[in-house]
Amino acid sequence: MHSFKLIPFTFLLCLLFFSSCISKRSEPNNQESNILQASHREIKLDTATFAAGCFWCIEASFEQIEGVIEAVSGYAGGTKNNARYDLVSSGKTAHAEAVQIYYDPNKISYETLLDILFTAHDPTQFNRQGPDVGKQYRSVVFYHNESQKLIVSQKIKDIGPAFVNPIVTLVEPLITFYLAEEYHQDYEKKNPYQPYVLSVSKPKIDLVARKFKALLKVSE
């Protein structure tokens, strides 16, 4: 994908149906690690890991929320001991695009993060989210401990009646989280006029912002 300054409306509609979050590969750096190390020295952070379709949408949805110190895009839940975007997007590693969220539990709870997750994506879609189709776009909550497992299991039971179709979100232990390539990090912020961002990501991000208006960061 590339950024566009002026996009014909019909061309944008075509991209909505035929494009997904595809870009050139690059290598990750330690920017997120440095941020988190600094944050850990000041406060005790907890971690949540979610998969819910394209990670561009989910990362940006959470980063606008007060109490979320950092959200990073990556890969989780695969059968191979490595993960790169080209391999994950081909389905060869069985990983899902995922987002790892580092948050201050004194400002936001894990349960509230789940409420945001189930607003930012459709948990009834099996192995897809909108135009993105494949197991790499499946809905998964990767729990870090038994407390998270119990909370998400109860949450799925509680919200189930609100959906017409059954919730297909998987609940699995997090084994390994692989940081995605650097160009994926903060993608929506860096590429606000990219066609996929405008047509798919932004509506989800805005929906979260409206529903959780009281939780938005002041700077946003």
C-alpha positions as CSV (number, residue, x, y, z in Angstrom):
1,M,0.0,0.0,0.0
2,H,1.1,3.6,-0.6
3,S,-0.3,6.9,0.6
4,F,-2.5,9.0,-1.7
5,K,-3.1,12.7,-1.6
6,L,-6.2,12.6,-4.0
7,I,-8.2,9.4,-4.5
8,P,-11.1,9.1,-7.0
9,F,-14.2,7.8,-5.2
10,T,-14.7,4.8,-7.4
11,F,-11.1,3.8,-7.0
12,L,-11.4,4.0,-3.2
13,L,-14.5,1.7,-3.4
14,C,-12.5,-0.9,-5.4
15,L,-9.7,-0.9,-2.9
16,L,-12.2,-1.4,-0.1
17,F,-13.1,-4.8,-1.5
18,F,-9.9,-6.0,-2.9
19,S,-7.2,-4.6,-0.6
20,S,-6.0,-5.7,2.8
21,C,-3.2,-4.5,5.0
22,I,-0.3,-5.3,2.6
23,S,3.0,-3.4,2.5
24,K,6.7,-3.9,1.9
25,R,8.7,-5.7,4.5
26,S,11.2,-4.0,6.8
27,E,12.9,-5.0,10.0
28,P,11.6,-4.0,13.6
29,N,13.6,-1.7,15.9
30,N,13.7,-1.2,19.7
31,Q,11.6,1.9,19.9
32,E,8.6,0.2,21.7
33,S,11.0,-1.6,24.0
34,N,12.6,1.6,25.1
35,I,9.3,3.3,25.7
36,L,8.1,0.3,27.8
37,Q,11.3,0.1,29.8
38,A,10.9,3.8,30.8
39,S,7.3,3.3,31.7
40,H,8.0,0.2,33.8
41,R,10.4,2.3,36.0
42,E,7.5,4.6,36.8
43,I,4.5,2.4,37.1
44,K,3.6,-1.3,37.3
45,L,2.1,-2.3,33.9
46,D,-0.1,-5.2,33.0
47,T,-0.3,-6.8,29.6
48,A,-3.1,-7.9,27.3
49,T,-2.8,-9.6,23.9
50,F,-5.7,-9.6,21.4
51,A,-6.1,-10.7,17.8
52,A,-9.1,-9.2,16.0
53,G,-8.4,-8.8,12.3
54,C,-5.8,-6.4,10.8
55,F,-3.6,-5.1,13.6
56,W,-3.5,-1.6,12.2
57,C,-7.1,-1.1,13.3
58,I,-6.8,-2.6,16.7
59,E,-3.5,-1.0,17.7
60,A,-4.9,2.5,16.9
61,S,-8.2,1.8,18.6
62,F,-6.4,1.1,21.9
63,E,-3.7,3.7,21.7
64,Q,-6.3,6.5,22.0
65,I,-7.5,5.2,25.4
66,E,-6.3,6.6,28.7
67,G,-4.3,4.1,30.7
68,V,-2.9,2.4,27.6
69,I,0.8,3.2,27.8
70,E,1.7,1.5,24.5
71,A,0.1,-0.9,22.0
72,V,2.3,-2.7,19.5
73,S,1.5,-4.9,16.5
74,G,2.8,-8.4,16.1
75,Y,2.0,-12.1,15.7
76,A,0.8,-14.7,18.1
77,G,-0.8,-18.2,18.2
78,G,1.3,-19.8,15.5
79,T,2.9,-23.3,15.2
80,K,6.3,-22.1,13.9
81,N,9.1,-20.6,16.0
82,N,9.4,-17.5,13.8
83,A,7.0,-15.0,12.3
84,R,7.4,-12.5,9.5
85,Y,4.6,-10.7,7.7
86,D,5.1,-12.4,4.4
87,L,4.9,-15.8,6.0
88,V,2.0,-15.0,8.4
89,S,-0.1,-13.4,5.6
90,S,0.4,-16.6,3.5
91,G,-1.0,-18.7,6.4
92,K,2.2,-20.9,6.5
93,T,2.9,-20.3,10.2
94,A,-0.7,-20.3,11.6
95,H,0.0,-17.1,13.5
96,A,-2.7,-14.4,13.8
97,E,-2.1,-10.7,13.5
98,A,-2.2,-9.5,17.1
99,V,-1.8,-6.5,19.3
100,Q,0.0,-6.5,22.7
101,I,-1.3,-3.8,25.0
102,Y,0.7,-2.5,28.0
103,Y,-1.6,-0.7,30.4
104,D,-1.8,0.9,33.8
105,P,-4.3,-1.2,35.8
106,N,-4.8,1.7,38.1
107,K,-6.4,3.6,35.2
108,I,-8.1,1.0,33.2
109,S,-9.2,-2.6,33.9
110,Y,-8.7,-5.7,31.8
111,E,-12.5,-6.0,31.6
112,T,-12.8,-2.6,30.1
113,L,-10.1,-3.5,27.5
114,L,-12.3,-6.4,26.6
115,D,-15.3,-4.1,26.1
116,I,-13.2,-2.0,23.8
117,L,-12.0,-5.1,21.9
118,F,-15.5,-6.4,21.3
119,T,-16.4,-2.9,20.0
120,A,-13.4,-2.6,17.7
121,H,-14.2,-5.9,15.8
122,D,-17.0,-8.3,15.1
123,P,-16.4,-11.4,17.2
124,T,-18.9,-13.5,15.2
125,Q,-16.9,-13.5,12.0
126,F,-14.9,-16.8,11.6
127,N,-11.3,-16.5,10.3
128,R,-11.9,-13.0,8.9
129,Q,-12.7,-9.4,9.6
130,G,-14.5,-7.5,6.8
131,P,-12.4,-7.6,3.7
132,D,-9.5,-9.5,5.4
133,V,-10.0,-13.2,5.0
134,G,-7.9,-16.0,6.4
135,K,-6.9,-17.6,9.7
136,Q,-4.4,-14.9,10.3
137,Y,-7.3,-12.6,10.9
138,R,-9.1,-14.8,13.4
139,S,-10.5,-13.4,16.7
140,V,-8.5,-14.6,19.7
141,V,-7.9,-13.4,23.3
142,F,-4.5,-14.6,24.4
143,Y,-4.6,-14.7,28.1
144,H,-1.5,-14.2,30.3
145,N,-2.7,-15.8,33.5
146,E,-5.7,-17.6,34.9
147,S,-7.4,-14.4,36.1
148,Q,-7.5,-13.1,32.5
149,K,-8.8,-16.4,31.3
150,L,-11.7,-16.4,33.8
151,I,-12.5,-12.7,33.0
152,V,-12.6,-13.2,29.2
153,S,-14.6,-16.4,29.5
154,Q,-17.2,-14.7,31.6
155,K,-17.2,-11.6,29.3
156,I,-18.0,-13.8,26.3
157,K,-20.9,-15.4,28.1
158,D,-22.2,-12.0,29.2
159,I,-22.1,-10.3,25.8
160,G,-23.3,-13.3,23.8
161,P,-27.0,-12.4,23.8
162,A,-26.2,-8.9,22.3
163,F,-25.1,-10.6,19.0
164,V,-27.3,-12.2,16.5
165,N,-24.7,-14.8,15.6
166,P,-22.6,-16.9,18.0
167,I,-19.3,-15.4,19.2
168,V,-16.4,-17.4,17.7
169,T,-13.6,-15.7,19.6
170,L,-11.0,-18.2,20.8
171,V,-9.5,-18.0,24.3
172,E,-5.9,-19.3,24.3
173,P,-2.8,-19.0,26.5
174,L,-0.2,-16.7,25.1
175,I,2.9,-18.7,24.3
176,T,5.0,-16.2,22.3
177,F,4.4,-12.8,20.8
178,Y,6.5,-11.7,17.9
179,L,6.9,-8.0,17.3
180,A,5.8,-7.0,13.8
181,E,8.0,-5.1,11.4
182,E,8.6,-1.5,12.2
183,Y,6.5,-0.1,9.3
184,H,3.4,-1.8,10.9
185,Q,3.9,0.1,14.2
186,D,1.6,3.2,14.5
187,Y,0.6,2.6,10.9
188,E,-2.7,4.5,11.0
189,K,-1.0,7.5,12.6
190,K,1.7,7.5,10.0
191,N,-0.6,6.9,7.0
192,P,-3.9,8.6,7.8
193,Y,-4.9,8.9,4.1
194,Q,-4.0,5.4,3.0
195,P,-7.1,3.9,1.3
196,Y,-7.4,0.9,3.6
197,V,-7.0,3.1,6.7
198,L,-9.7,5.5,5.4
199,S,-12.2,2.8,4.4
200,V,-11.7,0.0,7.0
201,S,-9.5,1.1,10.0
202,K,-10.9,4.6,10.6
203,P,-14.5,3.7,11.0
204,K,-13.6,1.1,13.7
205,I,-11.3,3.6,15.5
206,D,-14.0,6.3,15.4
207,L,-16.6,3.9,16.7
208,V,-14.4,3.1,19.8
209,A,-13.8,6.8,20.3
210,R,-17.5,7.5,20.3
211,K,-18.5,4.7,22.6
212,F,-15.6,5.2,25.0
213,K,-15.5,9.0,24.8
214,A,-15.0,9.4,28.5
215,L,-11.8,7.2,28.4
216,L,-10.0,9.0,25.6
217,K,-6.6,10.5,26.2
218,V,-6.7,14.3,26.6
219,S,-4.1,14.8,24.0
220,E,-6.2,13.0,21.4
